[in-house]
Amino acid sequence: MTAKILVVDDELPIERLICQQFRKKIRAKELEFVFAHNGLEALDKLKEDGQIDMVLTDINMPEMDGLTLLEKLKELELNVKAVVVTAYSDMENIRKAMNNDAFDFLMKPINFDDLELTINRTLETVRQIKQTQYQLQQVQTQLIQKEKMSALGQLVAGVAHEINNPVNFVAGNLTHARDYIEVMLHLLQLYQQHYPEPVTQIKAETESLDLQYLMEDLPQLISSMHVGIDRINQLIVALKTFSRADSSNKIPFNIHEGLDSTLLILRHRLKACSGHPAIAIIKEYENIPQVHCYPGPLNQVFMNLLANAIDAIDELTHQGQIIQQPTIKIRTEVVEKGWVEIRISDNGLGMTEEVKQQLFQPMFTTKPCGKGTGLGLSICQQIIYEKHQGSLTYCSELGKGTEFTIRLPVGG
């Protein structure tokens, strides 16, 4: 990876000398130099280019000197290290520079061997800092993911349990209610057979209630209530499947059950609503074996990818673009011995090249403030790569949609 160095000096010959001295490393793309002629110009370049690793600055310059530039660097909290260049006799400015967090200093006239050693030492420090920050960020992301999954699993399992009890109570009583109603309807039919001409008051009440319609509709009403109870039970099973947090050991898991339970939880977002047509789900499930995995985290990956696909379709609709048939396609297949693939694609917004370059970076999100954390895809990548030794890839075209591909080893 090319290291980028900003050289700040008002003497133009320094540019030619540095480019000449480091020409081999520049050609090999080991180093890249950016030049500024004073502190103000340097700040502009630092704000424009977030890839600068090191600043090599003179102290005495017009408009903004090197000491002031160092103070500004502290205020901006940029992840760069600064080295100052000054005359041998200027020890007071060197002291001030070091107090302003300068990493090192060099004396004029510059000894290019010393300069190369200082550059190497400074860039190595920057690399170590970035590596430490990355590792810390990874640990933080993992902790957030673990805490999130633990909390989500407990919440969903608790909700499923709490729903399950009253549903079982209603389902059990509904069965008895149906039996009681059938007995009473049978008794009513016997009365009608043996007393076809009731008294005037009963006859009037029968006509006002439309008794014949009630007798025909009541069994259908009970039947529809059973259908409703069955759908709630399906949702409870889906919640339990989704919330499985077998984190200590991998277990055999039916991938299709995980996908279907996630779709059931997201069903409300797939329905048509004001300004949003219904999203069609196309499932192309092949006969794949069970996968040894961690079902809870894997379901979280499915949830993130499917929710993102829905968001991408919604965003295209918000922009006023008409999709003839909003669609999410899910395909599963055995791709080679011991491996399965899950492909989740949509015909939504798609991604720009800029978004693609930052897609899996923690805290990066294209969603409005408060709607996205920027952790979803980063966590998905960790779950697939680190927990399951699989892969997560994608292809996307702006305006045409996105497809994510998960590849998992069957044996874990």
C-alpha positions in Angstrom: 0.0 0.0 0.0 1.3 3.4 -1.0 2.2 5.8 1.9 1.4 9.4 1.3 3.5 12.2 2.6 2.6 15.9 2.6 5.7 18.2 2.3 5.1 21.8 3.4 7.9 24.2 2.4 8.0 27.5 0.6 11.3 26.8 -1.2 10.4 25.3 -4.6 13.7 23.4 -5.1 12.8 21.1 -2.2 10.1 19.5 -4.4 12.6 18.6 -7.1 15.2 17.3 -4.6 12.7 15.0 -2.8 11.3 13.6 -6.0 14.8 12.9 -7.3 16.0 11.3 -4.1 12.9 9.0 -3.7 12.3 8.4 -7.4 12.7 4.6 -7.1 10.1 4.4 -4.3 7.8 6.7 -6.1 8.0 4.6 -9.2 7.4 1.4 -7.2 4.4 3.1 -5.6 5.9 2.7 -2.1 5.7 6.5 -1.5 3.7 9.3 -2.9 4.5 13.0 -2.1 2.1 15.9 -2.0 3.4 19.4 -1.8 2.2 22.6 -0.2 3.9 26.0 0.1 2.5 27.2 3.5 0.4 26.0 6.4 -2.9 27.3 4.9 -2.4 25.3 1.7 -1.3 22.3 3.7 -4.6 22.4 5.8 -6.6 22.5 2.6 -4.8 19.4 1.2 -5.3 17.6 4.5 -9.0 18.3 4.5 -9.3 17.2 0.8 -7.2 14.0 1.1 -7.9 11.7 4.1 -5.2 9.3 3.0 -2.2 11.4 4.0 0.0 9.5 6.6 2.8 12.0 7.4 3.5 15.7 7.3 7.0 17.0 6.7 7.0 20.7 7.4 9.3 23.6 7.5 8.8 26.0 10.5 9.5 29.4 8.9 6.9 30.0 6.1 4.6 32.9 5.0 0.9 33.1 5.7 1.0 30.2 8.2 4.2 28.9 9.8 4.9 25.3 10.8 4.2 25.8 14.5 0.8 27.1 13.8 0.2 24.2 11.4 1.0 21.8 14.2 -1.5 23.5 16.5 -4.2 23.1 13.8 -3.3 19.5 13.3 -4.0 18.9 17.0 -7.4 20.6 16.7 -8.4 18.6 13.6 -7.4 15.3 15.4 -6.1 13.9 12.1 -4.4 10.5 12.1 -1.1 11.8 10.9 2.4 12.2 12.3 4.4 15.5 11.7 8.1 15.9 11.4 9.5 19.5 11.5 12.6 20.8 9.6 14.5 23.8 10.9 17.9 25.4 11.3 20.4 23.8 13.8 20.4 27.0 16.0 16.6 27.2 16.3 16.3 25.0 19.4 13.5 27.2 20.8 11.2 26.4 17.9 12.2 22.7 18.0 11.1 22.7 21.7 7.8 24.4 20.8 7.3 21.9 17.9 7.8 18.9 20.2 5.4 20.3 22.7 2.9 20.5 19.9 3.2 16.8 19.3 5.7 16.8 16.5 6.9 13.2 16.1 10.5 14.1 15.2 12.7 16.9 13.8 15.4 17.3 11.1 18.1 19.9 10.7 18.8 22.1 7.7 20.5 21.5 5.3 18.6 18.2 5.0 20.7 15.0 5.0 18.6 12.7 2.8 19.9 9.6 4.5 18.6 10.9 7.8 15.4 12.0 6.0 14.8 8.5 4.7 15.4 6.9 8.1 13.0 9.4 9.7 10.4 8.8 7.1 10.6 5.0 7.5 10.4 5.3 11.3 7.5 7.7 11.2 5.5 5.7 8.7 6.1 2.5 10.7 4.7 4.3 13.8 1.6 5.4 11.8 1.1 1.9 10.5 1.3 0.5 14.0 -1.2 3.1 15.2 -3.6 2.3 12.4 -3.3 -1.4 13.0 -4.0 -1.0 16.7 -7.0 1.3 15.9 -8.3 -1.3 13.4 -7.9 -4.1 15.9 -9.7 -2.0 18.6 -12.5 -1.2 16.1 -12.8 -4.9 15.3 -13.1 -5.8 19.0 -15.6 -3.1 19.6 -17.7 -4.2 16.6 -17.6 -7.8 17.8 -18.6 -6.8 21.3 -21.5 -4.7 19.9 -22.5 -7.6 17.7 -22.3 -10.1 20.5 -24.3 -7.9 22.9 -26.8 -7.1 20.2 -27.4 -10.7 19.3 -27.6 -11.7 23.0 -30.1 -9.0 23.7 -32.0 -9.6 20.5 -32.1 -13.4 21.2 -33.3 -12.9 24.7 -35.9 -10.4 23.6 -37.3 -12.4 20.7 -37.3 -15.7 22.7 -39.0 -13.9 25.6 -41.7 -12.4 23.3 -42.2 -15.8 21.6 -42.6 -17.4 25.0 -45.0 -14.8 26.3 -47.1 -15.0 23.1 -47.1 -18.8 23.1 -48.9 -19.1 26.5 -52.0 -17.0 25.7 -52.1 -18.5 22.2 -52.2 -22.0 23.5 -54.9 -20.9 26.0 -57.0 -19.4 23.1 -56.3 -22.4 20.8 -57.4 -24.9 23.5 -60.6 -23.0 24.4 -61.4 -22.5 20.7 -61.5 -26.2 20.2 -64.0 -26.6 23.0 -66.0 -23.6 21.8 -66.3 -25.2 18.4 -67.6 -28.4 19.9 -70.1 -26.5 22.1 -71.4 -24.5 19.2 -71.8 -27.7 17.0 -73.9 -29.2 19.9 -76.0 -26.1 20.2 -76.6 -25.8 16.5 -77.6 -29.4 16.3 -80.1 -28.9 19.2 -81.4 -25.8 17.4 -81.9 -27.8 14.2 -83.9 -30.5 16.2 -86.1 -27.8 17.6 -86.8 -26.5 14.1 -87.6 -30.0 12.8 -90.0 -30.8 15.7 -91.5 -27.3 16.2 -91.7 -25.8 12.7 -94.2 -23.2 13.8 -92.8 -21.4 16.9 -94.7 -18.8 18.9 -95.0 -15.3 17.4 -92.3 -13.8 19.6 -89.7 -16.4 18.7 -90.6 -16.2 15.1 -90.1 -12.4 15.1 -86.8 -12.7 16.9 -85.6 -15.4 14.5 -86.3 -13.2 11.5 -84.7 -10.1 13.0 -81.5 -12.0 13.9 -81.4 -13.8 10.5 -80.9 -17.0 12.3 -80.2 -19.1 9.2 -77.3 -16.8 8.2 -75.8 -17.1 11.8 -76.0 -20.8 11.7 -74.2 -21.0 8.4 -71.6 -18.3 9.3 -70.7 -19.3 12.8 -68.7 -22.5 11.8 -66.8 -20.5 9.2 -66.0 -17.8 11.8 -64.6 -20.4 14.1 -62.6 -21.9 11.3 -61.1 -18.5 10.3 -60.1 -18.0 14.0 -58.3 -21.4 13.8 -56.4 -20.1 10.7 -55.4 -17.0 12.6 -54.2 -19.0 15.6 -52.2 -21.3 13.2 -50.5 -18.2 11.6 -49.6 -16.9 15.1 -48.1 -20.3 15.9 -46.1 -20.1 12.7 -44.8 -16.7 13.7 -43.8 -18.0 17.1 -41.9 -20.9 15.5 -40.2 -18.3 13.2 -39.2 -16.1 16.1 -37.8 -19.1 18.0 -35.8 -20.2 14.9 -34.5 -16.7 14.3 -33.5 -16.2 18.0 -31.5 -19.4 18.3 -28.2 -18.4 19.9 -26.3 -21.7 20.0 -23.0 -19.8 20.3 -20.9 -22.3 22.1 -21.0 -25.0 19.4 -21.9 -25.3 15.8 -25.0 -27.4 15.1 -26.7 -28.8 12.0 -29.1 -26.2 10.7 -31.6 -26.1 7.9 -30.7 -22.9 5.9 -34.2 -22.8 4.3 -35.8 -22.7 7.7 -33.6 -19.7 8.7 -34.4 -17.8 5.5 -38.2 -18.6 5.8 -38.3 -17.5 9.4 -36.6 -14.2 8.6 -39.0 -13.6 5.7 -42.0 -14.3 8.0 -40.7 -11.7 10.5 -40.2 -9.2 7.6 -43.5 -9.9 6.0 -45.1 -6.6 7.0 -42.4 -4.8 5.1 -43.1 -6.8 1.9 -46.7 -5.9 1.7 -48.1 -3.0 -0.4 -48.7 0.3 1.3 -49.2 3.9 0.4 -46.7 4.7 -2.3 -45.1 1.3 -2.1 -46.1 -1.7 -4.2 -45.8 -5.2 -2.8 -42.3 -6.8 -3.0 -42.4 -10.2 -4.7 -40.2 -12.9 -3.1 -38.9 -15.5 -5.6 -37.4 -18.6 -3.8 -35.2 -20.9 -5.8 -34.3 -23.4 -3.2 -32.3 -26.4 -4.3 -31.9 -29.6 -2.3 -29.0 -28.6 0.0 -27.7 -30.4 3.1 -27.9 -29.0 6.6 -25.0 -26.8 7.4 -23.0 -26.9 10.6 -23.1 -23.4 11.9 -24.2 -20.9 14.5 -27.9 -20.5 13.6 -28.5 -17.2 15.6 -25.7 -15.2 14.0 -26.4 -16.7 10.6 -30.1 -15.6 10.9 -28.8 -12.1 11.7 -26.9 -12.1 8.4 -30.1 -13.1 6.5 -32.0 -10.4 8.4 -29.5 -7.7 7.5 -29.2 -8.6 3.8 -33.0 -8.9 3.3 -33.7 -5.7 5.2 -31.1 -3.9 3.1 -32.7 -5.3 -0.1 -36.1 -3.9 1.0 -34.5 -0.6 1.8 -32.9 -0.4 -1.6 -36.2 -1.0 -3.3 -37.9 1.5 -1.1 -35.2 4.1 -1.8 -35.8 3.7 -5.5 -39.5 4.3 -5.0 -38.8 7.4 -2.9 -36.8 8.8 -5.7 -39.8 8.6 -7.9 -38.5 5.8 -10.1 -41.1 3.2 -11.0 -40.2 -0.5 -10.7 -42.6 -2.6 -12.6 -42.3 -5.5 -10.2 -40.2 -5.0 -7.1 -38.5 -8.3 -6.5 -36.2 -10.0 -4.1 -34.8 -13.3 -5.3 -33.3 -16.0 -2.9 -31.4 -18.8 -4.5 -29.6 -21.7 -2.7 -27.5 -24.4 -4.3 -24.6 -26.7 -3.7 -21.7 -25.2 -5.7 -19.0 -27.7 -5.1 -18.5 -30.7 -2.8 -18.8 -29.5 0.8 -20.0 -25.9 0.0 -23.3 -24.2 -0.3 -24.2 -20.8 -1.7 -27.0 -18.5 -0.7 -27.7 -15.6 -3.2 -29.9 -12.7 -2.2 -30.6 -10.2 -5.0 -32.9 -7.2 -5.5 -33.8 -4.9 -8.3 -33.5 -1.8 -6.2 -31.3 1.2 -6.1 -27.9 -0.4 -6.6 -24.6 1.2 -5.4 -22.2 3.8 -6.6 -18.5 3.1 -6.9 -17.9 5.3 -3.9 -20.3 3.3 -1.8 -18.8 0.0 -2.9 -15.3 1.1 -1.8 -16.5 1.7 1.8 -19.3 -1.0 2.0 -17.9 -3.2 4.7 -16.3 -0.4 6.8 -17.7 -0.1 10.3 -19.8 3.0 10.9 -20.3 3.6 7.2 -23.9 4.0 6.1 -25.9 5.6 3.4 -29.1 5.7 5.4 -30.4 8.9 7.1 -29.2 9.7 10.7 -31.0 7.6 13.2 -32.0 4.9 10.7 -28.7 3.0 10.2 -25.8 2.3 12.4 -23.3 1.5 9.7 -22.5 -1.8 11.5 -24.8 -4.2 9.7 -22.6 -5.3 6.8 -19.4 -5.2 8.8 -21.0 -7.5 11.4 -22.2 -9.8 8.5 -18.7 -10.0 7.2 -17.3 -11.0 10.5 -20.0 -13.6 11.1 -19.4 -15.3 7.7 -15.6 -15.0 7.6 -14.6 -15.4 11.2 -17.3 -17.5 12.8 -18.0 -19.7 9.7 -14.9 -19.6 7.6 -17.0 -18.7 4.6 -17.2 -15.8 2.2 -19.5 -12.8 1.6 -19.3 -11.1 -1.8 -21.5 -8.9 -3.9 -22.1 -7.3 -7.3 -24.1 -4.2 -7.8 -25.0 -1.7 -10.6 -26.5 1.7 -9.9 -30.2 1.7 -10.8 -30.3 -2.1 -11.5 -29.9 -3.7 -8.1 -27.5 -5.7 -5.9 -26.8 -9.3 -5.3 -25.0 -10.7 -2.2 -23.5 -14.2 -2.2 -22.8 -16.1 0.9 -20.7 -19.2 0.6 -20.5 -21.6 3.6 -18.8 -24.9 4.3 -21.3 -27.6 4.9 -19.2 -29.2 7.6 -18.5 -25.9 9.4 
